[in-house]
Amino acid sequence: MKVSCHLLISGSVQGVFFRANTRDIANSLFLSGWVKNLSDGRVEVWAEGEKEDIERLIEWCKKGPRGAFVSSVEIEYGDFTGEFKGFSIRY
């Protein structure tokens, strides 16, 4: 079943290649969407794809890359839209 998922990741998650690693993980899972830094220090992710692959991405986001400290991940599921082509970093 395909779904969409919006994530807000809090902690020490900027400046540790969180976005690049998230993009790489999402691409390896054949997910579409984007990741970006927010001005408040969080990282925001919008991903679409198979629910089990989204759940794998979420589990990775709970840890993040080496050097990151994730204090929380807010998760909101939605309906699959198919609006994204590939997975990118937004600035």
PDB file with one MODEL, atoms N, CA, C and O in Angstrom:
MODEL        1
ATOM      1  N   MET A   1       0.839  -1.175   0.000  1.00  0.00           N
ATOM      2  CA  MET A   1       0.000   0.000   0.000  1.00  0.00           C
ATOM      3  C   MET A   1       0.887   1.242   0.000  1.00  0.00           C
ATOM      4  O   MET A   1       1.806   1.351   0.812  1.00  0.00           O
ATOM      5  N   LYS A   2       0.618   2.165  -0.897  1.00  0.00           N
ATOM      6  CA  LYS A   2       1.390   3.403  -0.968  1.00  0.00           C
ATOM      7  C   LYS A   2       0.759   4.472  -0.089  1.00  0.00           C
ATOM      8  O   LYS A   2      -0.462   4.612  -0.021  1.00  0.00           O
ATOM      9  N   VAL A   3       1.636   5.227   0.588  1.00  0.00           N
ATOM     10  CA  VAL A   3       1.205   6.290   1.496  1.00  0.00           C
ATOM     11  C   VAL A   3       2.147   7.480   1.344  1.00  0.00           C
ATOM     12  O   VAL A   3       3.185   7.391   0.689  1.00  0.00           O
ATOM     13  N   SER A   4       1.766   8.584   1.956  1.00  0.00           N
ATOM     14  CA  SER A   4       2.674   9.719   2.108  1.00  0.00           C
ATOM     15  C   SER A   4       2.927   9.895   3.596  1.00  0.00           C
ATOM     16  O   SER A   4       2.144   9.449   4.435  1.00  0.00           O
ATOM     17  N   CYS A   5       4.029  10.550   3.900  1.00  0.00           N
ATOM     18  CA  CYS A   5       4.387  10.751   5.294  1.00  0.00           C
ATOM     19  C   CYS A   5       5.134  12.066   5.444  1.00  0.00           C
ATOM     20  O   CYS A   5       6.052  12.368   4.681  1.00  0.00           O
ATOM     21  N   HIS A   6       4.729  12.834   6.431  1.00  0.00           N
ATOM     22  CA  HIS A   6       5.378  14.102   6.761  1.00  0.00           C
ATOM     23  C   HIS A   6       6.095  13.913   8.086  1.00  0.00           C
ATOM     24  O   HIS A   6       5.494  13.465   9.062  1.00  0.00           O
ATOM     25  N   LEU A   7       7.388  14.255   8.125  1.00  0.00           N
ATOM     26  CA  LEU A   7       8.189  14.098   9.331  1.00  0.00           C
ATOM     27  C   LEU A   7       8.805  15.431   9.739  1.00  0.00           C
ATOM     28  O   LEU A   7       9.225  16.215   8.888  1.00  0.00           O
ATOM     29  N   LEU A   8       8.854  15.677  11.022  1.00  0.00           N
ATOM     30  CA  LEU A   8       9.594  16.802  11.598  1.00  0.00           C
ATOM     31  C   LEU A   8      10.563  16.205  12.600  1.00  0.00           C
ATOM     32  O   LEU A   8      10.151  15.616  13.599  1.00  0.00           O
ATOM     33  N   ILE A   9      11.856  16.360  12.330  1.00  0.00           N
ATOM     34  CA  ILE A   9      12.892  15.735  13.128  1.00  0.00           C
ATOM     35  C   ILE A   9      13.592  16.808  13.946  1.00  0.00           C
ATOM     36  O   ILE A   9      14.090  17.794  13.402  1.00  0.00           O
ATOM     37  N   SER A  10      13.625  16.605  15.262  1.00  0.00           N
ATOM     38  CA  SER A  10      14.225  17.569  16.192  1.00  0.00           C
ATOM     39  C   SER A  10      15.482  16.994  16.817  1.00  0.00           C
ATOM     40  O   SER A  10      15.655  15.778  16.901  1.00  0.00           O
ATOM     41  N   GLY A  11      16.357  17.890  17.255  1.00  0.00           N
ATOM     42  CA  GLY A  11      17.602  17.512  17.912  1.00  0.00           C
ATOM     43  C   GLY A  11      18.757  18.234  17.255  1.00  0.00           C
ATOM     44  O   GLY A  11      18.580  19.296  16.660  1.00  0.00           O
ATOM     45  N   SER A  12      19.942  17.655  17.363  1.00  0.00           N
ATOM     46  CA  SER A  12      21.112  18.186  16.661  1.00  0.00           C
ATOM     47  C   SER A  12      21.169  17.484  15.313  1.00  0.00           C
ATOM     48  O   SER A  12      21.877  16.493  15.134  1.00  0.00           O
ATOM     49  N   VAL A  13      20.400  18.029  14.362  1.00  0.00           N
ATOM     50  CA  VAL A  13      20.212  17.341  13.086  1.00  0.00           C
ATOM     51  C   VAL A  13      20.624  18.177  11.879  1.00  0.00           C
ATOM     52  O   VAL A  13      20.490  17.725  10.742  1.00  0.00           O
ATOM     53  N   GLN A  14      21.117  19.370  12.107  1.00  0.00           N
ATOM     54  CA  GLN A  14      21.624  20.192  11.000  1.00  0.00           C
ATOM     55  C   GLN A  14      23.138  20.258  11.101  1.00  0.00           C
ATOM     56  O   GLN A  14      23.701  20.286  12.196  1.00  0.00           O
ATOM     57  N   GLY A  15      23.789  20.283   9.941  1.00  0.00           N
ATOM     58  CA  GLY A  15      25.246  20.353   9.917  1.00  0.00           C
ATOM     59  C   GLY A  15      25.921  19.011  10.089  1.00  0.00           C
ATOM     60  O   GLY A  15      27.128  18.953  10.322  1.00  0.00           O
ATOM     61  N   VAL A  16      25.162  17.928   9.978  1.00  0.00           N
ATOM     62  CA  VAL A  16      25.716  16.574  10.129  1.00  0.00           C
ATOM     63  C   VAL A  16      25.380  15.705   8.915  1.00  0.00           C
ATOM     64  O   VAL A  16      25.369  14.478   9.007  1.00  0.00           O
ATOM     65  N   PHE A  17      25.107  16.348   7.780  1.00  0.00           N
ATOM     66  CA  PHE A  17      24.767  15.653   6.537  1.00  0.00           C
ATOM     67  C   PHE A  17      23.453  14.873   6.634  1.00  0.00           C
ATOM     68  O   PHE A  17      23.263  13.877   5.936  1.00  0.00           O
ATOM     69  N   PHE A  18      22.555  15.332   7.501  1.00  0.00           N
ATOM     70  CA  PHE A  18      21.273  14.655   7.676  1.00  0.00           C
ATOM     71  C   PHE A  18      20.487  14.653   6.364  1.00  0.00           C
ATOM     72  O   PHE A  18      19.937  13.623   5.975  1.00  0.00           O
ATOM     73  N   ARG A  19      20.430  15.797   5.683  1.00  0.00           N
ATOM     74  CA  ARG A  19      19.656  15.883   4.440  1.00  0.00           C
ATOM     75  C   ARG A  19      20.221  14.965   3.365  1.00  0.00           C
ATOM     76  O   ARG A  19      19.474  14.226   2.724  1.00  0.00           O
ATOM     77  N   ALA A  20      21.521  15.006   3.164  1.00  0.00           N
ATOM     78  CA  ALA A  20      22.138  14.182   2.115  1.00  0.00           C
ATOM     79  C   ALA A  20      21.952  12.695   2.403  1.00  0.00           C
ATOM     80  O   ALA A  20      21.667  11.911   1.497  1.00  0.00           O
ATOM     81  N   ASN A  21      22.115  12.313   3.662  1.00  0.00           N
ATOM     82  CA  ASN A  21      21.928  10.913   4.018  1.00  0.00           C
ATOM     83  C   ASN A  21      20.469  10.493   3.902  1.00  0.00           C
ATOM     84  O   ASN A  21      20.179   9.372   3.483  1.00  0.00           O
ATOM     85  N   THR A  22      19.550  11.378   4.270  1.00  0.00           N
ATOM     86  CA  THR A  22      18.124  11.076   4.126  1.00  0.00           C
ATOM     87  C   THR A  22      17.785  10.866   2.657  1.00  0.00           C
ATOM     88  O   THR A  22      17.076   9.923   2.306  1.00  0.00           O
ATOM     89  N   ARG A  23      18.295  11.750   1.799  1.00  0.00           N
ATOM     90  CA  ARG A  23      18.068  11.601   0.350  1.00  0.00           C
ATOM     91  C   ARG A  23      18.591  10.256  -0.144  1.00  0.00           C
ATOM     92  O   ARG A  23      17.910   9.562  -0.898  1.00  0.00           O
ATOM     93  N   ASP A  24      19.798   9.888   0.279  1.00  0.00           N
ATOM     94  CA  ASP A  24      20.392   8.635  -0.175  1.00  0.00           C
ATOM     95  C   ASP A  24      19.585   7.421   0.295  1.00  0.00           C
ATOM     96  O   ASP A  24      19.360   6.487  -0.474  1.00  0.00           O
ATOM     97  N   ILE A  25      19.155   7.440   1.550  1.00  0.00           N
ATOM     98  CA  ILE A  25      18.341   6.337   2.085  1.00  0.00           C
ATOM     99  C   ILE A  25      17.010   6.269   1.338  1.00  0.00           C
ATOM    100  O   ILE A  25      16.583   5.188   0.930  1.00  0.00           O
ATOM    101  N   ALA A  26      16.358   7.409   1.157  1.00  0.00           N
ATOM    102  CA  ALA A  26      15.070   7.448   0.456  1.00  0.00           C
ATOM    103  C   ALA A  26      15.210   6.928  -0.972  1.00  0.00           C
ATOM    104  O   ALA A  26      14.363   6.169  -1.443  1.00  0.00           O
ATOM    105  N   ASN A  27      16.271   7.334  -1.656  1.00  0.00           N
ATOM    106  CA  ASN A  27      16.485   6.854  -3.026  1.00  0.00           C
ATOM    107  C   ASN A  27      16.724   5.353  -3.052  1.00  0.00           C
ATOM    108  O   ASN A  27      16.251   4.673  -3.963  1.00  0.00           O
ATOM    109  N   SER A  28      17.449   4.820  -2.070  1.00  0.00           N
ATOM    110  CA  SER A  28      17.701   3.379  -2.027  1.00  0.00           C
ATOM    111  C   SER A  28      16.415   2.594  -1.765  1.00  0.00           C
ATOM    112  O   SER A  28      16.319   1.415  -2.104  1.00  0.00           O
ATOM    113  N   LEU A  29      15.425   3.264  -1.156  1.00  0.00           N
ATOM    114  CA  LEU A  29      14.129   2.630  -0.879  1.00  0.00           C
ATOM    115  C   LEU A  29      13.094   2.938  -1.970  1.00  0.00           C
ATOM    116  O   LEU A  29      11.935   2.537  -1.863  1.00  0.00           O
ATOM    117  N   PHE A  30      13.521   3.654  -3.018  1.00  0.00           N
ATOM    118  CA  PHE A  30      12.644   4.030  -4.133  1.00  0.00           C
ATOM    119  C   PHE A  30      11.470   4.901  -3.692  1.00  0.00           C
ATOM    120  O   PHE A  30      10.355   4.778  -4.199  1.00  0.00           O
ATOM    121  N   LEU A  31      11.757   5.791  -2.726  1.00  0.00           N
ATOM    122  CA  LEU A  31      10.746   6.734  -2.251  1.00  0.00           C
ATOM    123  C   LEU A  31      10.865   8.031  -3.047  1.00  0.00           C
ATOM    124  O   LEU A  31      11.912   8.321  -3.626  1.00  0.00           O
ATOM    125  N   SER A  32       9.799   8.795  -3.070  1.00  0.00           N
ATOM    126  CA  SER A  32       9.835  10.116  -3.684  1.00  0.00           C
ATOM    127  C   SER A  32       9.511  11.151  -2.621  1.00  0.00           C
ATOM    128  O   SER A  32       8.928  10.831  -1.586  1.00  0.00           O
ATOM    129  N   GLY A  33       9.896  12.403  -2.884  1.00  0.00           N
ATOM    130  CA  GLY A  33       9.618  13.481  -1.940  1.00  0.00           C
ATOM    131  C   GLY A  33      10.801  14.404  -1.793  1.00  0.00           C
ATOM    132  O   GLY A  33      11.551  14.626  -2.744  1.00  0.00           O
ATOM    133  N   TRP A  34      10.970  14.946  -0.586  1.00  0.00           N
ATOM    134  CA  TRP A  34      12.037  15.916  -0.346  1.00  0.00           C
ATOM    135  C   TRP A  34      12.392  15.998   1.127  1.00  0.00           C
ATOM    136  O   TRP A  34      11.664  15.516   1.995  1.00  0.00           O
ATOM    137  N   VAL A  35      13.541  16.629   1.385  1.00  0.00           N
ATOM    138  CA  VAL A  35      14.015  16.892   2.748  1.00  0.00           C
ATOM    139  C   VAL A  35      14.574  18.307   2.756  1.00  0.00           C
ATOM    140  O   VAL A  35      15.177  18.748   1.778  1.00  0.00           O
ATOM    141  N   LYS A  36      14.373  19.024   3.873  1.00  0.00           N
ATOM    142  CA  LYS A  36      14.950  20.368   3.975  1.00  0.00           C
ATOM    143  C   LYS A  36      15.176  20.741   5.429  1.00  0.00           C
ATOM    144  O   LYS A  36      14.529  20.212   6.332  1.00  0.00           O
ATOM    145  N   ASN A  37      16.117  21.674   5.638  1.00  0.00           N
ATOM    146  CA  ASN A  37      16.357  22.257   6.956  1.00  0.00           C
ATOM    147  C   ASN A  37      15.326  23.344   7.207  1.00  0.00           C
ATOM    148  O   ASN A  37      14.952  24.079   6.293  1.00  0.00           O
ATOM    149  N   LEU A  38      14.875  23.442   8.432  1.00  0.00           N
ATOM    150  CA  LEU A  38      13.976  24.523   8.839  1.00  0.00           C
ATOM    151  C   LEU A  38      14.764  25.547   9.647  1.00  0.00           C
ATOM    152  O   LEU A  38      15.787  25.220  10.249  1.00  0.00           O
ATOM    153  N   SER A  39      14.295  26.760   9.656  1.00  0.00           N
ATOM    154  CA  SER A  39      15.002  27.839  10.357  1.00  0.00           C
ATOM    155  C   SER A  39      15.038  27.635  11.872  1.00  0.00           C
ATOM    156  O   SER A  39      15.860  28.247  12.553  1.00  0.00           O
ATOM    157  N   ASP A  40      14.169  26.792  12.403  1.00  0.00           N
ATOM    158  CA  ASP A  40      14.157  26.542  13.848  1.00  0.00           C
ATOM    159  C   ASP A  40      15.090  25.405  14.268  1.00  0.00           C
ATOM    160  O   ASP A  40      15.098  25.014  15.435  1.00  0.00           O
ATOM    161  N   GLY A  41      15.885  24.866  13.317  1.00  0.00           N
ATOM    162  CA  GLY A  41      16.857  23.823  13.637  1.00  0.00           C
ATOM    163  C   GLY A  41      16.380  22.410  13.363  1.00  0.00           C
ATOM    164  O   GLY A  41      17.161  21.463  13.450  1.00  0.00           O
ATOM    165  N   ARG A  42      15.110  22.259  13.035  1.00  0.00           N
ATOM    166  CA  ARG A  42      14.595  20.927  12.718  1.00  0.00           C
ATOM    167  C   ARG A  42      14.853  20.593  11.251  1.00  0.00           C
ATOM    168  O   ARG A  42      15.211  21.463  10.457  1.00  0.00           O
ATOM    169  N   VAL A  43      14.665  19.326  10.908  1.00  0.00           N
ATOM    170  CA  VAL A  43      14.685  18.870   9.531  1.00  0.00           C
ATOM    171  C   VAL A  43      13.282  18.380   9.196  1.00  0.00           C
ATOM    172  O   VAL A  43      12.663  17.660   9.980  1.00  0.00           O
ATOM    173  N   GLU A  44      12.786  18.773   8.027  1.00  0.00           N
ATOM    174  CA  GLU A  44      11.463  18.384   7.568  1.00  0.00           C
ATOM    175  C   GLU A  44      11.607  17.425   6.392  1.00  0.00           C
ATOM    176  O   GLU A  44      12.435  17.629   5.503  1.00  0.00           O
ATOM    177  N   VAL A  45      10.786  16.376   6.403  1.00  0.00           N
ATOM    178  CA  VAL A  45      10.787  15.375   5.336  1.00  0.00           C
ATOM    179  C   VAL A  45       9.365  15.149   4.867  1.00  0.00           C
ATOM    180  O   VAL A  45       8.445  15.039   5.678  1.00  0.00           O
ATOM    181  N   TRP A  46       9.186  15.079   3.555  1.00  0.00           N
ATOM    182  CA  TRP A  46       7.923  14.645   2.961  1.00  0.00           C
ATOM    183  C   TRP A  46       8.278  13.491   2.047  1.00  0.00           C
ATOM    184  O   TRP A  46       9.033  13.670   1.090  1.00  0.00           O
ATOM    185  N   ALA A  47       7.745  12.306   2.327  1.00  0.00           N
ATOM    186  CA  ALA A  47       8.098  11.125   1.542  1.00  0.00           C
ATOM    187  C   ALA A  47       6.840  10.373   1.135  1.00  0.00           C
ATOM    188  O   ALA A  47       5.838  10.352   1.849  1.00  0.00           O
ATOM    189  N   GLU A  48       6.929   9.754  -0.045  1.00  0.00           N
ATOM    190  CA  GLU A  48       5.835   8.923  -0.546  1.00  0.00           C
ATOM    191  C   GLU A  48       6.404   7.618  -1.075  1.00  0.00           C
ATOM    192  O   GLU A  48       7.506   7.576  -1.622  1.00  0.00           O
ATOM    193  N   GLY A  49       5.630   6.555  -0.899  1.00  0.00           N
ATOM    194  CA  GLY A  49       6.029   5.248  -1.405  1.00  0.00           C
ATOM    195  C   GLY A  49       5.317   4.148  -0.647  1.00  0.00           C
ATOM    196  O   GLY A  49       4.320   4.379   0.038  1.00  0.00           O
ATOM    197  N   GLU A  50       5.852   2.947  -0.786  1.00  0.00           N
ATOM    198  CA  GLU A  50       5.283   1.792  -0.090  1.00  0.00           C
ATOM    199  C   GLU A  50       5.416   1.989   1.418  1.00  0.00           C
ATOM    200  O   GLU A  50       6.453   2.434   1.910  1.00  0.00           O
ATOM    201  N   LYS A  51       4.343   1.647   2.147  1.00  0.00           N
ATOM    202  CA  LYS A  51       4.320   1.895   3.593  1.00  0.00           C
ATOM    203  C   LYS A  51       5.498   1.253   4.314  1.00  0.00           C
ATOM    204  O   LYS A  51       6.076   1.862   5.215  1.00  0.00           O
ATOM    205  N   GLU A  52       5.867   0.017   3.924  1.00  0.00           N
ATOM    206  CA  GLU A  52       6.989  -0.631   4.623  1.00  0.00           C
ATOM    207  C   GLU A  52       8.293   0.113   4.383  1.00  0.00           C
ATOM    208  O   GLU A  52       9.147   0.157   5.269  1.00  0.00           O
ATOM    209  N   ASP A  53       8.464   0.704   3.192  1.00  0.00           N
ATOM    210  CA  ASP A  53       9.674   1.469   2.907  1.00  0.00           C
ATOM    211  C   ASP A  53       9.671   2.805   3.649  1.00  0.00           C
ATOM    212  O   ASP A  53      10.714   3.263   4.115  1.00  0.00           O
ATOM    213  N   ILE A  54       8.507   3.423   3.756  1.00  0.00           N
ATOM    214  CA  ILE A  54       8.370   4.652   4.561  1.00  0.00           C
ATOM    215  C   ILE A  54       8.754   4.354   6.008  1.00  0.00           C
ATOM    216  O   ILE A  54       9.451   5.144   6.645  1.00  0.00           O
ATOM    217  N   GLU A  55       8.300   3.219   6.521  1.00  0.00           N
ATOM    218  CA  GLU A  55       8.612   2.854   7.904  1.00  0.00           C
ATOM    219  C   GLU A  55      10.110   2.629   8.089  1.00  0.00           C
ATOM    220  O   GLU A  55      10.649   2.943   9.151  1.00  0.00           O
ATOM    221  N   ARG A  56      10.784   2.098   7.085  1.00  0.00           N
ATOM    222  CA  ARG A  56      12.246   1.945   7.155  1.00  0.00           C
ATOM    223  C   ARG A  56      12.924   3.319   7.214  1.00  0.00           C
ATOM    224  O   ARG A  56      13.870   3.523   7.975  1.00  0.00           O
ATOM    225  N   LEU A  57      12.428   4.251   6.407  1.00  0.00           N
ATOM    226  CA  LEU A  57      12.975   5.606   6.441  1.00  0.00           C
ATOM    227  C   LEU A  57      12.757   6.242   7.815  1.00  0.00           C
ATOM    228  O   LEU A  57      13.659   6.881   8.355  1.00  0.00           O
ATOM    229  N   ILE A  58      11.581   6.069   8.367  1.00  0.00           N
ATOM    230  CA  ILE A  58      11.287   6.630   9.693  1.00  0.00           C
ATOM    231  C   ILE A  58      12.246   6.066  10.736  1.00  0.00           C
ATOM    232  O   ILE A  58      12.776   6.814  11.558  1.00  0.00           O
ATOM    233  N   GLU A  59      12.471   4.764  10.712  1.00  0.00           N
ATOM    234  CA  GLU A  59      13.384   4.146  11.679  1.00  0.00           C
ATOM    235  C   GLU A  59      14.786   4.726  11.536  1.00  0.00           C
ATOM    236  O   GLU A  59      15.463   4.969  12.535  1.00  0.00           O
ATOM    237  N   TRP A  60      15.227   4.949  10.292  1.00  0.00           N
ATOM    238  CA  TRP A  60      16.541   5.561  10.083  1.00  0.00           C
ATOM    239  C   TRP A  60      16.546   6.989  10.630  1.00  0.00           C
ATOM    240  O   TRP A  60      17.510   7.394  11.281  1.00  0.00           O
ATOM    241  N   CYS A  61      15.489   7.753  10.377  1.00  0.00           N
ATOM    242  CA  CYS A  61      15.411   9.147  10.838  1.00  0.00           C
ATOM    243  C   CYS A  61      15.436   9.246  12.359  1.00  0.00           C
ATOM    244  O   CYS A  61      15.857  10.269  12.899  1.00  0.00           O
ATOM    245  N   LYS A  62      14.999   8.219  13.049  1.00  0.00           N
ATOM    246  CA  LYS A  62      15.026   8.232  14.515  1.00  0.00           C
ATOM    247  C   LYS A  62      16.455   8.189  15.051  1.00  0.00           C
ATOM    248  O   LYS A  62      16.698   8.563  16.199  1.00  0.00           O
ATOM    249  N   LYS A  63      17.408   7.732  14.220  1.00  0.00           N
ATOM    250  CA  LYS A  63      18.821   7.677  14.612  1.00  0.00           C
ATOM    251  C   LYS A  63      19.630   8.732  13.876  1.00  0.00           C
ATOM    252  O   LYS A  63      20.445   9.438  14.470  1.00  0.00           O
ATOM    253  N   GLY A  64      19.393   8.830  12.564  1.00  0.00           N
ATOM    254  CA  GLY A  64      20.135   9.782  11.741  1.00  0.00           C
ATOM    255  C   GLY A  64      21.541   9.307  11.457  1.00  0.00           C
ATOM    256  O   GLY A  64      21.920   8.201  11.841  1.00  0.00           O
ATOM    257  N   PRO A  65      22.320  10.145  10.782  1.00  0.00           N
ATOM    258  CA  PRO A  65      23.693   9.793  10.452  1.00  0.00           C
ATOM    259  C   PRO A  65      24.617   9.971  11.649  1.00  0.00           C
ATOM    260  O   PRO A  65      24.226  10.515  12.681  1.00  0.00           O
ATOM    261  N   ARG A  66      25.843   9.503  11.489  1.00  0.00           N
ATOM    262  CA  ARG A  66      26.861   9.694  12.523  1.00  0.00           C
ATOM    263  C   ARG A  66      26.983  11.189  12.831  1.00  0.00           C
ATOM    264  O   ARG A  66      27.037  12.010  11.915  1.00  0.00           O
ATOM    265  N   GLY A  67      27.025  11.533  14.087  1.00  0.00           N
ATOM    266  CA  GLY A  67      27.156  12.929  14.499  1.00  0.00           C
ATOM    267  C   GLY A  67      25.830  13.593  14.834  1.00  0.00           C
ATOM    268  O   GLY A  67      25.810  14.664  15.440  1.00  0.00           O
ATOM    269  N   ALA A  68      24.726  12.969  14.447  1.00  0.00           N
ATOM    270  CA  ALA A  68      23.403  13.537  14.741  1.00  0.00           C
ATOM    271  C   ALA A  68      22.918  13.039  16.099  1.00  0.00           C
ATOM    272  O   ALA A  68      23.267  11.946  16.545  1.00  0.00           O
ATOM    273  N   PHE A  69      22.108  13.867  16.734  1.00  0.00           N
ATOM    274  CA  PHE A  69      21.380  13.452  17.931  1.00  0.00           C
ATOM    275  C   PHE A  69      19.916  13.780  17.681  1.00  0.00           C
ATOM    276  O   PHE A  69      19.542  14.950  17.602  1.00  0.00           O
ATOM    277  N   VAL A  70      19.092  12.751  17.557  1.00  0.00           N
ATOM    278  CA  VAL A  70      17.664  12.939  17.291  1.00  0.00           C
ATOM    279  C   VAL A  70      16.918  12.843  18.611  1.00  0.00           C
ATOM    280  O   VAL A  70      16.968  11.820  19.295  1.00  0.00           O
ATOM    281  N   SER A  71      16.220  13.928  18.961  1.00  0.00           N
ATOM    282  CA  SER A  71      15.452  13.923  20.207  1.00  0.00           C
ATOM    283  C   SER A  71      14.003  13.515  19.982  1.00  0.00           C
ATOM    284  O   SER A  71      13.378  12.939  20.873  1.00  0.00           O
ATOM    285  N   SER A  72      13.460  13.808  18.798  1.00  0.00           N
ATOM    286  CA  SER A  72      12.087  13.385  18.505  1.00  0.00           C
ATOM    287  C   SER A  72      11.827  13.410  17.003  1.00  0.00           C
ATOM    288  O   SER A  72      12.472  14.138  16.248  1.00  0.00           O
ATOM    289  N   VAL A  73      10.867  12.595  16.598  1.00  0.00           N
ATOM    290  CA  VAL A  73      10.396  12.568  15.215  1.00  0.00           C
ATOM    291  C   VAL A  73       8.874  12.621  15.255  1.00  0.00           C
ATOM    292  O   VAL A  73       8.222  11.691  15.729  1.00  0.00           O
ATOM    293  N   GLU A  74       8.319  13.715  14.755  1.00  0.00           N
ATOM    294  CA  GLU A  74       6.868  13.827  14.625  1.00  0.00           C
ATOM    295  C   GLU A  74       6.477  13.187  13.295  1.00  0.00           C
ATOM    296  O   GLU A  74       7.087  13.473  12.265  1.00  0.00           O
ATOM    297  N   ILE A  75       5.468  12.327  13.315  1.00  0.00           N
ATOM    298  CA  ILE A  75       5.085  11.553  12.138  1.00  0.00           C
ATOM    299  C   ILE A  75       3.614  11.779  11.839  1.00  0.00           C
ATOM    300  O   ILE A  75       2.764  11.662  12.722  1.00  0.00           O
ATOM    301  N   GLU A  76       3.322  12.102  10.590  1.00  0.00           N
ATOM    302  CA  GLU A  76       1.934  12.250  10.152  1.00  0.00           C
ATOM    303  C   GLU A  76       1.780  11.571   8.800  1.00  0.00           C
ATOM    304  O   GLU A  76       2.396  11.980   7.815  1.00  0.00           O
ATOM    305  N   TYR A  77       0.954  10.532   8.758  1.00  0.00           N
ATOM    306  CA  TYR A  77       0.693   9.810   7.512  1.00  0.00           C
ATOM    307  C   TYR A  77      -0.438  10.478   6.735  1.00  0.00           C
ATOM    308  O   TYR A  77      -1.311  11.123   7.316  1.00  0.00           O
ATOM    309  N   GLY A  78      -0.410  10.313   5.422  1.00  0.00           N
ATOM    310  CA  GLY A  78      -1.470  10.840   4.568  1.00  0.00           C
ATOM    311  C   GLY A  78      -1.671   9.937   3.366  1.00  0.00           C
ATOM    312  O   GLY A  78      -1.054   8.879   3.247  1.00  0.00           O
ATOM    313  N   ASP A  79      -2.534  10.374   2.491  1.00  0.00           N
ATOM    314  CA  ASP A  79      -2.809   9.622   1.269  1.00  0.00           C
ATOM    315  C   ASP A  79      -1.696   9.847   0.251  1.00  0.00           C
ATOM    316  O   ASP A  79      -1.140  10.941   0.157  1.00  0.00           O
ATOM    317  N   PHE A  80      -1.382   8.825  -0.493  1.00  0.00           N
ATOM    318  CA  PHE A  80      -0.398   8.902  -1.567  1.00  0.00           C
ATOM    319  C   PHE A  80      -0.935   9.819  -2.661  1.00  0.00           C
ATOM    320  O   PHE A  80      -2.090   9.697  -3.070  1.00  0.00           O
ATOM    321  N   THR A  81      -0.086  10.747  -3.135  1.00  0.00           N
ATOM    322  CA  THR A  81      -0.517  11.672  -4.188  1.00  0.00           C
ATOM    323  C   THR A  81       0.183  11.421  -5.521  1.00  0.00           C
ATOM    324  O   THR A  81      -0.378  11.707  -6.579  1.00  0.00           O
ATOM    325  N   GLY A  82       1.399  10.892  -5.475  1.00  0.00           N
ATOM    326  CA  GLY A  82       2.165  10.670  -6.691  1.00  0.00           C
ATOM    327  C   GLY A  82       2.698  11.949  -7.318  1.00  0.00           C
ATOM    328  O   GLY A  82       3.087  11.946  -8.486  1.00  0.00           O
ATOM    329  N   GLU A  83       2.724  13.038  -6.564  1.00  0.00           N
ATOM    330  CA  GLU A  83       3.128  14.330  -7.133  1.00  0.00           C
ATOM    331  C   GLU A  83       4.630  14.518  -7.271  1.00  0.00           C
ATOM    332  O   GLU A  83       5.066  15.417  -7.990  1.00  0.00           O
ATOM    333  N   PHE A  84       5.431  13.700  -6.607  1.00  0.00           N
ATOM    334  CA  PHE A  84       6.880  13.883  -6.629  1.00  0.00           C
ATOM    335  C   PHE A  84       7.550  12.905  -7.584  1.00  0.00           C
ATOM    336  O   PHE A  84       7.115  11.764  -7.735  1.00  0.00           O
ATOM    337  N   LYS A  85       8.607  13.370  -8.220  1.00  0.00           N
ATOM    338  CA  LYS A  85       9.439  12.537  -9.077  1.00  0.00           C
ATOM    339  C   LYS A  85      10.821  12.493  -8.446  1.00  0.00           C
ATOM    340  O   LYS A  85      11.548  13.486  -8.470  1.00  0.00           O
ATOM    341  N   GLY A  86      11.181  11.371  -7.893  1.00  0.00           N
ATOM    342  CA  GLY A  86      12.464  11.249  -7.220  1.00  0.00           C
ATOM    343  C   GLY A  86      12.435  11.877  -5.844  1.00  0.00           C
ATOM    344  O   GLY A  86      11.393  12.347  -5.387  1.00  0.00           O
ATOM    345  N   PHE A  87      13.582  11.884  -5.185  1.00  0.00           N
ATOM    346  CA  PHE A  87      13.701  12.430  -3.838  1.00  0.00           C
ATOM    347  C   PHE A  87      14.830  13.468  -3.844  1.00  0.00           C
ATOM    348  O   PHE A  87      15.948  13.169  -4.261  1.00  0.00           O
ATOM    349  N   SER A  88      14.538  14.669  -3.387  1.00  0.00           N
ATOM    350  CA  SER A  88      15.501  15.759  -3.494  1.00  0.00           C
ATOM    351  C   SER A  88      15.703  16.498  -2.176  1.00  0.00           C
ATOM    352  O   SER A  88      14.933  16.364  -1.226  1.00  0.00           O
ATOM    353  N   ILE A  89      16.776  17.284  -2.166  1.00  0.00           N
ATOM    354  CA  ILE A  89      17.039  18.199  -1.054  1.00  0.00           C
ATOM    355  C   ILE A  89      16.488  19.554  -1.466  1.00  0.00           C
ATOM    356  O   ILE A  89      16.808  20.060  -2.542  1.00  0.00           O
ATOM    357  N   ARG A  90      15.665  20.138  -0.616  1.00  0.00           N
ATOM    358  CA  ARG A  90      15.141  21.492  -0.869  1.00  0.00           C
ATOM    359  C   ARG A  90      15.921  22.481  -0.029  1.00  0.00           C
ATOM    360  O   ARG A  90      16.363  22.180   1.080  1.00  0.00           O
ATOM    361  N   TYR A  91      16.080  23.673  -0.591  1.00  0.00           N
ATOM    362  CA  TYR A  91      16.820  24.735   0.100  1.00  0.00           C
ATOM    363  C   TYR A  91      15.927  25.892   0.416  1.00  0.00           C
ATOM    364  O   TYR A  91      16.378  26.879   0.997  1.00  0.00           O
TER     365      TYR A  91
ENDMDL
END
